[in-house]
Every structure is written in structure tokens, then in C-alpha cells.
Amino acid sequence: MTTLPHNPPGNRPADAEILQVKRLAESIPGLPALPAVAAQLMEAMDDPTTSAAELARLISSDPALTARLLKLANSTYYGFPRRIGTVNLAVVVLGLETVRDLSLSVLITDCFYHPHDDLPFPFDKFWSHSLTSAVAARLIFRLCGIPNPGEGFVAGLVHDIGKLFLGRYYPQKYAAALRRTEEGVSLLEAEREVFGAAHPLAGAWLLDSWNLPAWLVEAVRDHHAASGDAGRQALAISFADLLVRRAHFDGGGPRHDREASPEMVGALGLKKDVYGVPDYGAYLEKLRRELQRSEDMTEAFRRDSAPSRDPFYRA
């Protein structure tokens, strides 16, 4: 398991917040776990000797994952001229990293991203915001020259998983936090008032408990950071989230008072307008085109999200 930071600087959570998230999690019976294939997938990708055939065999051992992966691989976004009918071919055509990132996205969302009657915010809007953020993050990674834009897709998809974690297991308390935002309190402040911790750390803790990669844990933990010690991946997720909200794909949630700081602009090398701020118009136009290009891929996620892996929803 990745170790969440202690005595963190800048925008990162303090020790007290880390301990509070652990207390919140420990009081929840039966937190869902990712299927065994997820850990095996991470282990295989960490081994430089893993071959494409070995990775394909591992993924093919999970029929549900295989079916979802092939549907995504055949989306028009990837533009392969003939049908990809096997995981072996998907690995060859898309590459090991892309197949890993798509598989991670499927495994995490199948496990945890499902509506619940007590959820204090509309799941469909939350899910739409998550999908749009995934596309935006992949775009920003690519435009900013950050390696492996597929990692941006995964991180953008799950950046707000902490909201789902808190809202699903503590619906009344999260509803109270949302009411505070109606009084002008920022969401992070409201979450800390009610829970003693905010959703970025709650989400990072959950991903960390699943032994997911450090880059993903850190990107989710720091996605509200504007500068300082946050890595470029986290800053890219933060800017993608900001961009999506400017496009009004905010999931129906409370507005955030974040803006792109000069440090963020500099670290990412963002294109600026005549006023020295990010050229939002240009980035929003690029996002619009990217969303059109990715439409059948995001629809595949939206349509096929099913509770089959989540014990919370099993009969």
C-alpha cells in the first residue's frame, strides 16, 4: 500500500485529517474491494519482463473485464480500421499502458460507481461530470506534454471518488456539508467542518487501500491544489476539473472558488490570453472537439456501468 504523506506541506492534508479519514473508514463495515485481477494487473505492469501475451492472458481470465475492455477498444476514439476481437490484439494495437489504464477505469467504476437511494446528490450528474473530467484530463495531459495521457483519463474519472465515498456511507452528514455550501462556505471547508476531512483525501485513502499506483493516489489527493508542491499530474487534473466546471459540466454540485494560479499556469505551460490568465476559450473549444471525438467511448462507460462487482448491490 502507498503511504499517504505525514506533515505534508502546502495544500496537502494535515496529519489530523489523515487520521480522521482512517477513523471514518474503519467505522464502515464491508468496504468493497477491487477484484483480484486488479492487483494482479498492477503487479504485472510493475514487472518490466511482463509480455503483451502475459498481460492479455491475465485480463482474459476475467470475462466481464474482457467484454468491457473490447467495447472501449473498438470505440471510434481509437479509430482502428477493423474490429478488435481479442485482448491480445487490443494490447498490440493500443499498447500496454492504454490497456492497463482502460482496465483500471473499468475495474474501479464497476466496483464503486453506482447510484444509491440515500446518496445526497444526483448520481447521474456526478457520473457525467466524472466522465467529462476524464476526457478533459486526458486532453490536458496531452496538450501539456505529460507522459501517458491515459493516466489522466483514469485520474480524471475517479478524482471525485471521495465525494461518493463520504456521500454513500455518511449520507446525512454529507447532506449537511452540502447545505453549508448554500451559505457561501466552500465545499472543502464544509466537508472539514462536518467530517474533519475533505473528499480529496477520502478518495486518496480509498484508492490507497486498494493498493492502486502512487501516481493515481497523489493525483486524487492533490486535485484541488493550485500550486506549491503538487505534481504536474495533479495540477493537470485540477485544471481539467476547473475547465469542465467553466463549461458547466459541474455535476450539479456546489461551485468551487478555485482559479488557475500563476504557479499552475507556469508549471503546466498553459497558453495565456492578453490578460495573462489561461486562454479558457481556446481550451474549451479543444475540449468540445475532444468530447465529440470521445462520445461513443464515454457512452460505453455510461451505458455499461453495472453493479455486478459491488457486494453492496448483490442480492
C-alpha positions, 0 to 999 in steps of 0.5 A: 500500500502507498503511504499517504504523506505525514506533515505534508506541506502546502495544500496537502492534508494535515496529519489530523485529517489523515487520521480522521479519514482512517477513523471514518473508514474503519467505522464502515463495515464491508468496504468493497474491494477491487477484484483480484485481477486488479492487483494482479494487473498492477503487479504485472505492469510493475514487472518490466519482463511482463509480455503483451501475451502475459498481460492479455492472458491475465485480463482474459481470465476475467470475462466481464473485464474482457467484454468491457475492455473490447467495447472501449477498444473498438470505440471510434476514439481509437479509430482502428480500421477493423474490429478488435476481437481479442485482448491480445490484439487490443494490447498490440494495437493500443499498447500496454499502458492504454490497456492497463489504464482502460482496465483500471477505469473499468475495474474501479467504476464497476466496483464503486460507481453506482447510484444509491437511494440515500446518496445526497446528490444526483448520481447521474450528474456526478457520473457525467461530470466524472466522465467529462473530467476524464476526457478533459484530463486526458486532453490536458495531459496531452496538450501539456506534454505529460507522459501517458495521457491515459493516466489522466483519463483514469485520474480524471474519472475517479478524482471525485471518488471521495465525494461518493465515498463520504456521500454513500456511507455518511449520507446525512452528514454529507447532506449537511456539508452540502447545505453549508455550501448554500451559505457561501462556505466552500465545499472543502471547508464544509466537508472539514467542518462536518467530517474533519476531512475533505473528499480529496483525501477520502478518495486518496485513502480509498484508492490507497487501500486498494493498493492502486499506483502512487501516481493515481493516489497523489493525483486524487489527493492533490486535485484541488491544489493550485500550486506549491508542491503538487505534481504536474499530474495533479495540477493537470487534473485540477485544471481539467476539473476547473475547465469542465466546471467553466463549461458547466459540466459541474455535476450539479454540485456546489461551485468551487472558488478555485482559479488557475494560479500563476504557479499552475499556469507556469508549471503546466505551460498553459497558453495565456490570453492578453490578460495573462490568465489561461486562454479558457476559450481556446481550451474549451473549444479543444475540449468540445472537439475532444468530447465529440471525438470521445462520445461513443467511448464515454457512452460505453462507460455510461451505458455499461456501468453495472453493479455486478462487482459491488457486494453492496448491490448483490442480492 
